[in-house]
């Protein structure tokens, strides 16, 4: 998970240069920009669209103003004009070579643009200028992970946590990557999960409040699904059949969508929900309160420690029953997560000590896959040997699912 953009102030009340350039950076420092950058803020896009023409005017008046080029890059990046953003950051750095945040945002933009080698060079420069820049260590780890350099990725995530021990994104990245490192013992994973619980969950225990759910067995059960992947993504292909088969006489569905991307799959999944709550830009505390106010009986996390997770929010225990399912091949490490929905193949008998959750094993399989429309047709094809599957008939489905997972 990469750190995202920080919030922007109300630019309309500021003079041109102070509001557009200096005001943004100063406001970041005042509000704890690093922490807010981890979650992002929808006001940034609003202010950028309203005010980014002023940046161009500022640059005409002060072409040597590195800060204005930096913020122009931020504006262009928020509008997904990545190459133009790169050019602005590079111009800012030509004027001010030691500009740490320009190097950092340049690296983020290059990583988004799928230029990992150039992104690595940018993050290396950040770390050289500021060895304690936790976000740069984290995102450098992401580059290593994407290139299957897992040992180096782990080292970068650990550097990030040395710089900033309470850093949920870096800790999730560390735990996720540890799942795939050959030779790593289960005890090492368990130790790291306990460390996550101590750093992320334990400080929030005092902020938990009582649930007000009505214990009436005849009422409709309120079930919330929490995910950033209710879109054209592998998780959606596996959860959509579940959502479409809920008995609406028995269950009231809430979708807590931690993403701003909306596509045809998102629209389809929205139709299964009784309530749809976009929550990417909602703080953990506010989202926990919203779930508590919605009187959710069972909250189902579909993300685990993968990108875009809201596990720190789950640590508030906003629902009386919380479970994790589908999106992550391991334990959340949270005492607040009551159950993991699984099966005997994914988690054979004897796996229990590796989990903070109670394992609920489905009798046959935890998987319920529905391929994307038009992906392939795998039905009723005559076979010479009825007991043997034809690999050629299944390969398009498997390839489609794998490619979606990789995205």
ABEGO torsion letter per residue (X at the ends): XBBBBBBBBBAAABBAAAAAAAAAAAAAAAAGAAAAAAAEBAAAAAAAAAAAAAAAAAAAABAABAAAAAAAAAAAAAAGBAAAAAAAAAAAAAABAABAAAAAAAAAAAAAAGBAAAAAAAAAAAAAABAABAAAAAAAAAAAAAAGBAAAAAAAAAAAAAABABBAAAAAAAAAAAAABBGBBAAAAAAAAAAAAAAAAAAAAAABBBBABBBBAABBBBBBBBBAABBBBAAAAAAAAAAAABBAAABBBBBBBBBABBBAAAAAAAAABABBBBAAABBAAAAAAAAAAAGBABBBBAAEABBGBAAAAAAAGABABBBBBGABABBAGBAABABBBBBAAABBBGAAAABABBBBBBAABABBBBBBBGABBABGBBBABAABBBAAAAAAAAAAAAAAAAX
